[in-house]
Amino acid sequence: MTGKDRSAFRSGFLGVRSWGWSTLVQIVHASEEDRRNLVELLAQQLVDRFGAPDLAAARPAAEEEVAFVETLCMHPIASLVAVHRTAEDGEMREAFRRLQLREGQGGHSKAFSFMEVEDDSGPEHDLSLADLTLEPPRR
């Protein structure tokens, strides 16, 4: 992969409604109705975009994806989450990091602000968001 496809794979979350990519997601409150609507919307996308035979067949996969996303939402509301994906030996690996506002900082109102990362399960190397869009050297 190259360019935008590579960036989306390495550090993107897919928006179910927009079908666009985002490098950060924010944890927000969701009701049980919001959850049901998300499952139905994702199931419909699986039918429309990936050829699932019907909603009944797509719903279990959508449920599974939403359940996985819920496991990322155990941090406080308004926390930001980033992902780093790699593919090695035919396996995809994902590492998720929570970005925490520094004490005394207001909400996420600025386009850029300094944050502290609160976990040690990130990638083994330094990750530069600017480098994600660079093409790998050709050999």
NUBA-450026 format. One line per field, with one value per atom (N, C-alpha, C, CB): residue in three letters; atom name; x, y, z. Coordinates in nm, 4 decimals. Glycine has a CB too. Layout:
NUBA-450026
rest	[ALA	...]
atom	[CA	...]
c1	[X	...]
c2	[Y	...]
c3	[Z	...]
end
This chain:
NUBA-450026
rest	[MET	MET	MET	MET	THR	THR	THR	THR	GLY	GLY	GLY	GLY	LYS	LYS	LYS	LYS	ASP	ASP	ASP	ASP	ARG	ARG	ARG	ARG	SER	SER	SER	SER	ALA	ALA	ALA	ALA	PHE	PHE	PHE	PHE	ARG	ARG	ARG	ARG	SER	SER	SER	SER	GLY	GLY	GLY	GLY	PHE	PHE	PHE	PHE	LEU	LEU	LEU	LEU	GLY	GLY	GLY	GLY	VAL	VAL	VAL	VAL	ARG	ARG	ARG	ARG	SER	SER	SER	SER	TRP	TRP	TRP	TRP	GLY	GLY	GLY	GLY	TRP	TRP	TRP	TRP	SER	SER	SER	SER	THR	THR	THR	THR	LEU	LEU	LEU	LEU	VAL	VAL	VAL	VAL	GLN	GLN	GLN	GLN	ILE	ILE	ILE	ILE	VAL	VAL	VAL	VAL	HIS	HIS	HIS	HIS	ALA	ALA	ALA	ALA	SER	SER	SER	SER	GLU	GLU	GLU	GLU	GLU	GLU	GLU	GLU	ASP	ASP	ASP	ASP	ARG	ARG	ARG	ARG	ARG	ARG	ARG	ARG	ASN	ASN	ASN	ASN	LEU	LEU	LEU	LEU	VAL	VAL	VAL	VAL	GLU	GLU	GLU	GLU	LEU	LEU	LEU	LEU	LEU	LEU	LEU	LEU	ALA	ALA	ALA	ALA	GLN	GLN	GLN	GLN	GLN	GLN	GLN	GLN	LEU	LEU	LEU	LEU	VAL	VAL	VAL	VAL	ASP	ASP	ASP	ASP	ARG	ARG	ARG	ARG	PHE	PHE	PHE	PHE	GLY	GLY	GLY	GLY	ALA	ALA	ALA	ALA	PRO	PRO	PRO	PRO	ASP	ASP	ASP	ASP	LEU	LEU	LEU	LEU	ALA	ALA	ALA	ALA	ALA	ALA	ALA	ALA	ALA	ALA	ALA	ALA	ARG	ARG	ARG	ARG	PRO	PRO	PRO	PRO	ALA	ALA	ALA	ALA	ALA	ALA	ALA	ALA	GLU	GLU	GLU	GLU	GLU	GLU	GLU	GLU	GLU	GLU	GLU	GLU	VAL	VAL	VAL	VAL	ALA	ALA	ALA	ALA	PHE	PHE	PHE	PHE	VAL	VAL	VAL	VAL	GLU	GLU	GLU	GLU	THR	THR	THR	THR	LEU	LEU	LEU	LEU	CYS	CYS	CYS	CYS	MET	MET	MET	MET	HIS	HIS	HIS	HIS	PRO	PRO	PRO	PRO	ILE	ILE	ILE	ILE	ALA	ALA	ALA	ALA	SER	SER	SER	SER	LEU	LEU	LEU	LEU	VAL	VAL	VAL	VAL	ALA	ALA	ALA	ALA	VAL	VAL	VAL	VAL	HIS	HIS	HIS	HIS	ARG	ARG	ARG	ARG	THR	THR	THR	THR	ALA	ALA	ALA	ALA	GLU	GLU	GLU	GLU	ASP	ASP	ASP	ASP	GLY	GLY	GLY	GLY	GLU	GLU	GLU	GLU	MET	MET	MET	MET	ARG	ARG	ARG	ARG	GLU	GLU	GLU	GLU	ALA	ALA	ALA	ALA	PHE	PHE	PHE	PHE	ARG	ARG	ARG	ARG	ARG	ARG	ARG	ARG	LEU	LEU	LEU	LEU	GLN	GLN	GLN	GLN	LEU	LEU	LEU	LEU	ARG	ARG	ARG	ARG	GLU	GLU	GLU	GLU	GLY	GLY	GLY	GLY	GLN	GLN	GLN	GLN	GLY	GLY	GLY	GLY	GLY	GLY	GLY	GLY	HIS	HIS	HIS	HIS	SER	SER	SER	SER	LYS	LYS	LYS	LYS	ALA	ALA	ALA	ALA	PHE	PHE	PHE	PHE	SER	SER	SER	SER	PHE	PHE	PHE	PHE	MET	MET	MET	MET	GLU	GLU	GLU	GLU	VAL	VAL	VAL	VAL	GLU	GLU	GLU	GLU	ASP	ASP	ASP	ASP	ASP	ASP	ASP	ASP	SER	SER	SER	SER	GLY	GLY	GLY	GLY	PRO	PRO	PRO	PRO	GLU	GLU	GLU	GLU	HIS	HIS	HIS	HIS	ASP	ASP	ASP	ASP	LEU	LEU	LEU	LEU	SER	SER	SER	SER	LEU	LEU	LEU	LEU	ALA	ALA	ALA	ALA	ASP	ASP	ASP	ASP	LEU	LEU	LEU	LEU	THR	THR	THR	THR	LEU	LEU	LEU	LEU	GLU	GLU	GLU	GLU	PRO	PRO	PRO	PRO	PRO	PRO	PRO	PRO	ARG	ARG	ARG	ARG	ARG	ARG	ARG	ARG]
atom	[N	CA	C	CB	N	CA	C	CB	N	CA	C	CB	N	CA	C	CB	N	CA	C	CB	N	CA	C	CB	N	CA	C	CB	N	CA	C	CB	N	CA	C	CB	N	CA	C	CB	N	CA	C	CB	N	CA	C	CB	N	CA	C	CB	N	CA	C	CB	N	CA	C	CB	N	CA	C	CB	N	CA	C	CB	N	CA	C	CB	N	CA	C	CB	N	CA	C	CB	N	CA	C	CB	N	CA	C	CB	N	CA	C	CB	N	CA	C	CB	N	CA	C	CB	N	CA	C	CB	N	CA	C	CB	N	CA	C	CB	N	CA	C	CB	N	CA	C	CB	N	CA	C	CB	N	CA	C	CB	N	CA	C	CB	N	CA	C	CB	N	CA	C	CB	N	CA	C	CB	N	CA	C	CB	N	CA	C	CB	N	CA	C	CB	N	CA	C	CB	N	CA	C	CB	N	CA	C	CB	N	CA	C	CB	N	CA	C	CB	N	CA	C	CB	N	CA	C	CB	N	CA	C	CB	N	CA	C	CB	N	CA	C	CB	N	CA	C	CB	N	CA	C	CB	N	CA	C	CB	N	CA	C	CB	N	CA	C	CB	N	CA	C	CB	N	CA	C	CB	N	CA	C	CB	N	CA	C	CB	N	CA	C	CB	N	CA	C	CB	N	CA	C	CB	N	CA	C	CB	N	CA	C	CB	N	CA	C	CB	N	CA	C	CB	N	CA	C	CB	N	CA	C	CB	N	CA	C	CB	N	CA	C	CB	N	CA	C	CB	N	CA	C	CB	N	CA	C	CB	N	CA	C	CB	N	CA	C	CB	N	CA	C	CB	N	CA	C	CB	N	CA	C	CB	N	CA	C	CB	N	CA	C	CB	N	CA	C	CB	N	CA	C	CB	N	CA	C	CB	N	CA	C	CB	N	CA	C	CB	N	CA	C	CB	N	CA	C	CB	N	CA	C	CB	N	CA	C	CB	N	CA	C	CB	N	CA	C	CB	N	CA	C	CB	N	CA	C	CB	N	CA	C	CB	N	CA	C	CB	N	CA	C	CB	N	CA	C	CB	N	CA	C	CB	N	CA	C	CB	N	CA	C	CB	N	CA	C	CB	N	CA	C	CB	N	CA	C	CB	N	CA	C	CB	N	CA	C	CB	N	CA	C	CB	N	CA	C	CB	N	CA	C	CB	N	CA	C	CB	N	CA	C	CB	N	CA	C	CB	N	CA	C	CB	N	CA	C	CB	N	CA	C	CB	N	CA	C	CB	N	CA	C	CB	N	CA	C	CB	N	CA	C	CB	N	CA	C	CB	N	CA	C	CB	N	CA	C	CB	N	CA	C	CB	N	CA	C	CB	N	CA	C	CB	N	CA	C	CB	N	CA	C	CB	N	CA	C	CB	N	CA	C	CB	N	CA	C	CB	N	CA	C	CB	N	CA	C	CB	N	CA	C	CB	N	CA	C	CB	N	CA	C	CB	N	CA	C	CB	N	CA	C	CB	N	CA	C	CB	N	CA	C	CB	N	CA	C	CB	N	CA	C	CB]
c1	[0.0841	0.0000	0.0878	-0.0952	0.0319	0.1034	0.0072	0.1706	0.0630	-0.0149	-0.1247	-0.0740	-0.2431	-0.3569	-0.4017	-0.4726	-0.3961	-0.4353	-0.3452	-0.4302	-0.2157	-0.1205	-0.1461	0.0240	-0.1694	-0.1974	-0.3248	-0.2088	-0.4284	-0.5553	-0.5375	-0.6640	-0.4621	-0.4388	-0.3602	-0.3636	-0.2539	-0.1650	-0.2261	-0.0381	-0.3095	-0.3537	-0.4962	-0.2627	-0.5809	-0.7150	-0.8264	-0.7407	-0.9227	-1.0508	-1.1513	-1.0964	-1.2331	-1.3312	-1.4619	-1.3547	-1.5116	-1.6407	-1.7519	-1.6531	-1.8409	-1.9457	-2.0440	-2.0207	-2.0783	-2.1737	-2.1035	-2.2402	-1.9886	-1.9209	-1.8374	-1.8328	-1.7947	-1.7033	-1.5704	-1.7653	-1.5401	-1.4122	-1.3222	-1.4321	-1.1952	-1.0958	-1.0592	-0.9704	-1.0319	-0.9869	-0.8721	-1.1032	-0.7715	-0.6590	-0.6864	-0.5359	-0.7840	-0.8215	-0.9719	-0.7740	-1.0137	-1.1560	-1.1733	-1.2139	-1.2900	-1.3193	-1.4263	-1.3643	-1.4072	-1.5058	-1.6195	-1.4427	-1.7409	-1.8597	-1.9640	-1.9168	-2.0601	-2.1704	-2.2589	-2.2546	-2.3013	-2.3944	-2.5014	-2.3194	-2.6245	-2.7360	-2.7484	-2.8694	-2.8317	-2.8579	-2.9209	-2.9508	-3.0043	-3.0628	-2.9539	-3.1696	-2.8572	-2.7442	-2.6698	-2.6472	-2.6503	-2.5789	-2.6551	-2.5576	-2.7854	-2.8681	-2.8623	-3.0149	-2.8711	-2.8643	-2.7297	-2.8894	-2.6217	-2.4886	-2.4771	-2.3818	-2.5267	-2.5227	-2.5988	-2.5824	-2.7171	-2.7977	-2.7301	-2.9361	-2.6726	-2.6033	-2.4829	-2.5585	-2.4030	-2.2876	-2.3319	-2.2021	-2.4356	-2.4858	-2.5274	-2.6051	-2.5955	-2.6356	-2.5134	-2.7246	-2.4105	-2.2868	-2.2208	-2.1880	-2.2246	-2.1659	-2.2396	-2.1689	-2.3696	-2.4481	-2.4152	-2.6013	-2.4217	-2.4049	-2.2626	-2.4452	-2.1652	-2.0263	-1.9422	-1.9604	-1.9806	-1.8982	-1.9700	-1.8478	-2.0930	-2.1631	-2.2180	-2.0739	-2.2391	-2.3053	-2.4419	-2.3198	-2.4865	-2.6099	-2.7350	-2.6324	-2.7443	-2.8604	-2.8295	-2.9870	-2.9212	-2.8999	-2.8893	-3.0120	-2.9673	-2.9618	-2.8230	-3.0676	-2.7591	-2.6240	-2.5196	-2.5908	-2.5429	-2.4456	-2.4516	-2.4679	-2.5677	-2.5856	-2.4875	-2.7248	-2.4620	-2.3656	-2.2255	-2.3572	-2.1803	-2.0495	-2.0508	-2.0106	-2.1593	-2.1722	-2.1739	-2.3005	-2.2471	-2.2509	-2.1114	-2.3436	-2.0359	-1.9008	-1.8101	-1.8415	-1.8190	-1.7373	-1.7739	-1.7533	-1.9031	-1.9471	-1.9045	-2.1010	-1.9134	-1.8681	-1.7185	-1.8981	-1.6405	-1.4979	-1.4737	-1.4266	-1.5445	-1.5288	-1.5645	-1.6168	-1.6644	-1.7018	-1.5860	-1.8224	-1.5019	-1.3882	-1.2878	-1.3194	-1.2875	-1.1991	-1.2559	-1.1738	-1.3808	-1.4504	-1.4580	-1.5896	-1.3635	-1.3633	-1.2916	-1.2976	-1.2429	-1.1765	-1.2804	-1.0608	-1.2439	-1.3405	-1.3943	-1.2756	-1.5168	-1.5786	-1.4850	-1.7213	-1.4744	-1.3929	-1.2477	-1.3976	-1.2068	-1.0711	-1.0563	-1.0402	-0.9358	-0.9050	-0.8293	-0.8219	-0.8545	-0.7889	-0.7245	-0.8904	-0.6027	-0.5300	-0.4990	-0.3982	-0.4816	-0.4489	-0.3218	-0.5672	-0.2440	-0.1286	-0.1385	0.0088	-0.1484	-0.1648	-0.0419	-0.2883	-0.0067	0.0999	0.0532	0.2330	0.1128	0.0874	0.2216	0.0172	0.2307	0.3544	0.3205	0.4360	0.3862	0.3669	0.2203	0.4256	0.1464	0.0061	-0.0877	-0.0087	-0.0368	-0.1205	-0.1253	-0.0677	-0.2426	-0.2572	-0.2524	-0.3893	-0.1738	-0.1636	-0.2081	-0.0173	-0.2829	-0.3304	-0.2882	-0.4843	-0.2408	-0.2094	-0.2893	-0.0545	-0.3602	-0.4423	-0.3826	-0.5879	-0.3889	-0.3358	-0.4395	-0.2036	-0.4503	-0.5392	-0.4563	-0.6137	-0.5032	-0.4374	-0.5142	-0.4309	-0.4468	-0.5099	-0.4747	-0.4672	-0.5737	-0.5467	-0.4605	-0.6793	-0.3693	-0.2913	-0.3820	-0.1754	-0.3476	-0.4276	-0.4403	-0.3649	-0.5618	-0.5857	-0.6195	-0.4672	-0.5989	-0.6354	-0.7862	-0.5661	-0.8417	-0.9850	-1.0183	-1.0324	-1.1314	-1.1738	-1.0875	-1.3197	-1.1282	-1.0548	-1.0941	-1.0803	-1.0825	-1.1296	-1.0257	-1.1719	-0.8971	-0.7928	-0.7669	-0.6643	-0.7249	-0.6906	-0.5714	-0.6603	-0.4748	-0.3585	-0.3349	-0.2330	-0.3074	-0.2663	-0.1773	-0.3892	-0.1022	-0.0111	-0.0845	0.1100	-0.0611	-0.1281	-0.0262	-0.2354	-0.0633	0.0199	-0.0435	0.0359	0.0383	-0.0113	-0.0112	0.0752	-0.1224	-0.1364	-0.1453	-0.2570	-0.0474	-0.0351	0.1006	-0.1500	0.1424	0.2740	0.2639	0.3633	0.1495	0.1314	0.1417	-0.0023	0.2072	0.2199	0.3231	0.2548	0.3455	0.4433	0.5828	0.4433	0.6683	0.8018	0.8914	0.8636	0.8503	0.9325	0.8556	0.9755	0.9284	0.8627	0.7747	0.9664	0.6560	0.5605	0.5484	0.4229	0.5711	0.5578	0.4396	0.6884	0.3363	0.2186	0.2572	0.1107	0.3549	0.3984	0.4588	0.5001	0.5281	0.5933	0.4954	0.6967	0.3730	0.2778	0.2412	0.1533	0.2508	0.2126	0.3293	0.1492	0.4507	0.5670	0.5705	0.6952	0.6129	0.6277	0.7523	0.6354	0.7498	0.8704	0.9758	0.8382	1.1049	1.2081	1.1958	1.3492	1.2170	1.2114	1.3454	1.1705	1.3404	1.4640	1.4811	1.4663]
c2	[-0.1190	0.0000	0.1242	0.0004	0.2300	0.3568	0.4702	0.3783	0.5860	0.7084	0.7008	0.7449	0.7493	0.7563	0.6186	0.8276	0.5198	0.3843	0.3329	0.2886	0.3574	0.3137	0.3860	0.3383	0.5169	0.5943	0.5467	0.7430	0.5229	0.4765	0.3402	0.4691	0.2517	0.1199	0.1325	0.0289	0.2096	0.2166	0.2880	0.2848	0.3895	0.4693	0.5198	0.5851	0.4517	0.5036	0.4259	0.5084	0.5001	0.4451	0.4764	0.5050	0.3802	0.3990	0.4509	0.2676	0.5606	0.6143	0.5337	0.7647	0.4785	0.3911	0.4693	0.3213	0.5895	0.6695	0.7345	0.7779	0.7980	0.8740	0.7866	0.9791	0.6729	0.5812	0.6497	0.5307	0.7498	0.8191	0.7719	0.9723	0.8146	0.7707	0.8850	0.7173	0.8508	0.9471	0.8859	0.9894	0.9658	0.9137	0.9114	0.9957	0.9861	0.9872	0.9720	1.1171	0.9063	0.9005	0.9467	0.7559	1.0018	1.0493	0.9611	1.1971	0.9245	0.8446	0.9363	0.7731	0.8976	0.9750	0.8821	1.0464	0.9419	0.8629	0.8120	0.9483	0.6888	0.6324	0.5537	0.5407	0.5741	0.5017	0.3638	0.5817	0.2823	0.1503	0.1662	0.0663	0.2678	0.2943	0.3336	0.4060	0.4169	0.4531	0.3271	0.5508	0.2348	0.1107	0.0287	0.0278	0.0136	-0.0618	0.0025	-0.0697	0.1354	0.2066	0.1858	0.3561	0.1862	0.1641	0.0239	0.1854	-0.0751	-0.2130	-0.2213	-0.3127	-0.1624	-0.1680	-0.0946	-0.1086	0.0232	0.0992	0.0214	0.2363	-0.0376	-0.1152	-0.2386	-0.1558	-0.3057	-0.4226	-0.3829	-0.4867	-0.2696	-0.2219	-0.1908	-0.0970	-0.1306	-0.1022	-0.2327	-0.0196	-0.3360	-0.4650	-0.5259	-0.5625	-0.5037	-0.5508	-0.4658	-0.5453	-0.3333	-0.2421	-0.2387	-0.1034	-0.2424	-0.2204	-0.3465	-0.1281	-0.4515	-0.5719	-0.6964	-0.5956	-0.6813	-0.7926	-0.8979	-0.8575	-0.8619	-0.9569	-0.9887	-0.8984	-1.1138	-1.1521	-1.0784	-1.2984	-1.0464	-0.9746	-0.9246	-1.0654	-0.8460	-0.7898	-0.8971	-0.6946	-1.0023	-1.1100	-1.1734	-1.2177	-1.1868	-1.2442	-1.1431	-1.2914	-1.0152	-0.9114	-0.8709	-0.7898	-0.8837	-0.8375	-0.8988	-0.8670	-1.0319	-1.0874	-1.0274	-1.2390	-1.0027	-0.9403	-0.7965	-0.9430	-0.7244	-0.5875	-0.5864	-0.5215	-0.6778	-0.6910	-0.7135	-0.8075	-0.8022	-0.8344	-0.7112	-0.9483	-0.6352	-0.5139	-0.4101	-0.4543	-0.3905	-0.2919	-0.3364	-0.2723	-0.4645	-0.5148	-0.4889	-0.6660	-0.5072	-0.4789	-0.3308	-0.5205	-0.2431	-0.0992	-0.0628	-0.0195	-0.1284	-0.1008	-0.1274	-0.1851	-0.2258	-0.2540	-0.1395	-0.3834	-0.0580	0.0585	0.1772	0.0987	0.1665	0.2795	0.2692	0.2903	0.2013	0.1871	0.3032	0.0553	0.3984	0.5160	0.6263	0.5632	0.7335	0.8422	0.9038	0.9511	0.9519	1.0248	1.1394	1.0789	1.1671	1.2727	1.2306	1.3970	1.1117	1.0645	1.0448	0.9320	1.0636	1.0384	0.9064	1.1555	0.8311	0.7029	0.7053	0.5838	0.6518	0.6397	0.4918	0.7261	0.4530	0.3144	0.3132	0.2451	0.2067	0.1821	0.0372	0.2104	0.0183	-0.1148	-0.1538	-0.1195	-0.2818	-0.3364	-0.4701	-0.3520	-0.5084	-0.6401	-0.7113	-0.6297	-0.8262	-0.9037	-1.0510	-0.8798	-1.1152	-1.2583	-1.2945	-1.3376	-1.2116	-1.2395	-1.2109	-1.3806	-1.1561	-1.1228	-0.9719	-1.1914	-0.9228	-0.7819	-0.7639	-0.7254	-0.6657	-0.6353	-0.4907	-0.6579	-0.4711	-0.3374	-0.3031	-0.3277	-0.1821	-0.1295	-0.0008	-0.1048	0.0114	0.1280	0.2057	0.0874	0.3373	0.4236	0.5279	0.4902	0.5542	0.6611	0.7857	0.6215	0.8969	1.0254	1.1018	1.1057	1.1383	1.2024	1.3501	1.1347	1.4346	1.5773	1.5973	1.6590	1.6923	1.7265	1.7894	1.8212	1.7715	1.8270	1.9777	1.7931	2.0296	2.1724	2.2174	2.2463	2.1302	2.1663	2.1594	2.0734	2.2460	2.2421	2.1256	2.3737	2.1332	2.0271	2.0240	2.0456	1.9454	1.9296	2.0385	1.7909	2.1641	2.2715	2.3166	2.3880	2.2868	2.3295	2.2215	2.3634	2.2628	2.1645	2.0813	2.2337	2.1432	2.0715	2.1130	2.0988	2.0170	2.0459	1.9322	2.0640	1.9562	1.8535	1.7611	1.9163	1.6324	1.5324	1.4350	1.4596	1.3669	1.2619	1.1284	1.2781	1.0316	0.8982	0.8166	0.8296	0.7501	0.6769	0.5275	0.7243	0.4679	0.3228	0.2884	0.2566	0.1681	0.1299	0.0182	0.0871	0.0045	-0.1042	-0.0568	-0.1706	0.0566	0.1107	0.0369	0.2561	0.0843	0.0210	0.0266	0.0883	-0.0657	-0.0740	0.0392	-0.2047	0.1168	0.2250	0.3556	0.1980	0.4669	0.5972	0.6121	0.7116	0.6652	0.6830	0.8310	0.6221	0.8687	1.0065	1.0138	1.0578	1.0897	1.1022	1.1621	1.1894	1.2503	1.3109	1.2063	1.4231	1.1066	1.0048	0.9039	0.9324	0.8972	0.7974	0.8154	0.8022	0.9375	0.9621	0.9524	1.0966	0.9354	0.9254	0.7911	0.9471	0.7915	0.6687	0.5965	0.6971	0.4628	0.3909	0.4035	0.2420	0.3945	0.4051	0.2902	0.4056	0.3196	0.2160	0.1473	0.2750	0.0184	-0.0594	-0.1124	-0.1722]
c3	[0.0000	0.0000	0.0000	0.1217	-0.0551	-0.0589	-0.0279	-0.1962	0.0028	0.0181	0.1211	-0.1106	0.0815	0.1729	0.2196	0.1064	0.1314	0.1714	0.2829	0.0508	0.2690	0.3708	0.5028	0.3236	0.4975	0.6187	0.6869	0.5854	0.6085	0.6648	0.7308	0.5556	0.6670	0.7262	0.8566	0.6272	0.8558	0.9715	1.0906	0.9334	1.0675	1.1816	1.1697	1.1996	1.0955	1.0726	1.1391	0.9293	1.1886	1.2326	1.1224	1.3728	1.0856	0.9792	1.0372	0.9028	0.9816	1.0234	0.9581	0.9871	1.0382	0.9845	0.8980	1.0986	0.9372	0.8587	0.7401	0.9470	0.7647	0.6595	0.5664	0.7215	0.6140	0.5452	0.5177	0.4134	0.6006	0.5935	0.7071	0.5994	0.7015	0.7989	0.8921	0.7283	1.0179	1.1171	1.1964	1.2110	1.2283	1.3050	1.4547	1.2774	1.4997	1.6409	1.6533	1.7102	1.7600	1.7924	1.9365	1.7718	1.9642	2.0985	2.1603	2.0968	2.2853	2.3568	2.3984	2.4806	2.3609	2.3942	2.4564	2.2681	2.5223	2.5796	2.4658	2.6817	2.4761	2.3774	2.4524	2.2731	2.4136	2.4753	2.4107	2.4609	2.4675	2.4084	2.2699	2.5006	2.2523	2.1203	2.0204	2.1294	2.0639	1.9769	1.9336	2.0496	2.0271	1.9965	1.8928	2.1244	1.9132	1.8171	1.6790	1.8656	1.6743	1.5461	1.4782	1.5667	1.5561	1.5010	1.4421	1.6089	1.5133	1.4621	1.3306	1.5655	1.3244	1.2023	1.0870	1.2275	1.1156	1.0113	0.9588	1.0652	1.0487	1.0055	0.9280	1.1257	0.9731	0.9001	0.7585	0.9752	0.7448	0.6121	0.5263	0.6243	0.5860	0.5113	0.4659	0.5984	0.5484	0.5104	0.3912	0.6295	0.3853	0.2703	0.1474	0.3013	0.1638	0.0505	-0.0047	0.0913	0.0819	0.0399	0.0287	0.1349	0.1019	0.1036	0.0552	0.2408	0.0122	-0.0492	0.0459	-0.1429	0.1728	0.2627	0.2013	0.4105	0.2095	0.1388	0.1850	0.1547	0.3143	0.3658	0.5065	0.3657	0.5627	0.6959	0.8034	0.7303	0.7899	0.8899	0.8948	0.8591	0.7815	0.7767	0.8237	0.6341	0.7980	0.8325	0.9794	0.7462	1.0423	1.1796	1.2796	1.2236	1.2776	1.3750	1.3607	1.3591	1.2393	1.2187	1.2709	1.0686	1.2456	1.2953	1.4484	1.2394	1.5081	1.6556	1.7112	1.6981	1.6460	1.6916	1.6852	1.6069	1.5774	1.5637	1.6685	1.4241	1.6920	1.7906	1.9303	1.7841	1.9600	2.0903	2.1087	2.1037	2.0028	2.0121	2.0405	1.8830	1.9690	1.9900	2.1339	1.8907	2.1903	2.3290	2.4245	2.3689	2.3941	2.4818	2.4817	2.4393	2.3780	2.3735	2.4508	2.2295	2.4926	2.5546	2.7068	2.4983	2.7667	2.9126	2.9817	2.9520	2.9037	2.9578	2.9766	2.8645	3.0438	3.0674	2.9376	3.1516	2.9457	2.8350	2.7954	2.8746	2.6683	2.6077	2.5872	2.6936	2.6335	2.6051	2.4551	2.6815	2.4057	2.2654	2.2556	2.2036	2.1492	2.1273	1.9886	2.1408	1.9819	1.8555	1.8333	1.8562	1.7086	1.6750	1.5904	1.5992	1.6056	1.5189	1.4728	1.5934	1.3402	1.2813	1.2025	1.1915	1.2103	1.1272	1.0722	1.2076	0.9617	0.9038	0.8944	0.7624	0.9594	0.9590	0.9430	1.0889	0.8499	0.8270	0.8098	0.9416	0.7381	0.7108	0.8270	0.6712	0.9371	1.0523	1.0710	1.1802	1.1089	1.1380	1.2892	1.0782	1.3328	1.4754	1.4961	1.5287	1.6047	1.6381	1.7805	1.6225	1.7994	1.9315	1.9483	1.9495	2.0587	2.0853	2.2012	2.1156	2.1895	2.2942	2.3293	2.2503	2.4578	2.5040	2.5243	2.6354	2.4707	2.4876	2.5944	2.3526	2.6998	2.8143	2.8166	2.9456	2.8382	2.8545	2.9786	2.8653	2.9693	3.0872	3.1909	3.0515	3.3162	3.4253	3.4083	3.5627	3.4217	3.4085	3.2676	3.4552	3.1677	3.0310	3.0165	2.9279	2.9352	2.9084	2.8174	2.8459	2.7524	2.6603	2.5361	2.6210	2.4381	2.3128	2.2144	2.2519	2.2551	2.1690	2.0679	2.2520	2.0896	1.9979	1.8949	2.0737	1.7773	1.6748	1.7194	1.5407	1.7891	1.8395	1.9834	1.7525	2.0683	2.2048	2.2509	2.2995	2.3554	2.4050	2.4992	2.4751	2.4836	2.5639	2.6178	2.4829	2.7240	2.7804	2.7452	2.9350	2.7082	2.6755	2.8032	2.5641	2.8319	2.9564	2.9349	3.0304	2.8739	2.8718	2.8138	2.7896	2.8348	2.7859	2.6835	2.9013	2.6213	2.5250	2.3809	2.5466	2.3594	2.2248	2.1430	2.2305	2.0231	1.9354	1.9969	1.7975	1.9553	2.0110	1.9649	1.9752	1.8672	1.8164	1.8268	1.6710	1.8122	1.8151	1.6925	1.8220	1.7115	1.6038	1.5740	1.6398	1.4515	1.4074	1.3125	1.3394	1.3509	1.2649	1.1291	1.3334	1.1268	1.0002	0.9078	1.0259	0.9653	0.8832	0.8245	0.9646	0.8754	0.8283	0.6818	0.9120	0.6315	0.4934	0.3974	0.4815	0.4512	0.3642	0.2948	0.4432	0.1725	0.0968	0.1455	-0.0555	0.1509	0.1890	0.0782	0.2176	0.1164	0.0123	-0.0877	0.0757	-0.2135	-0.3166	-0.3272	-0.4525	-0.3473	-0.3581	-0.4948	-0.2599]
end
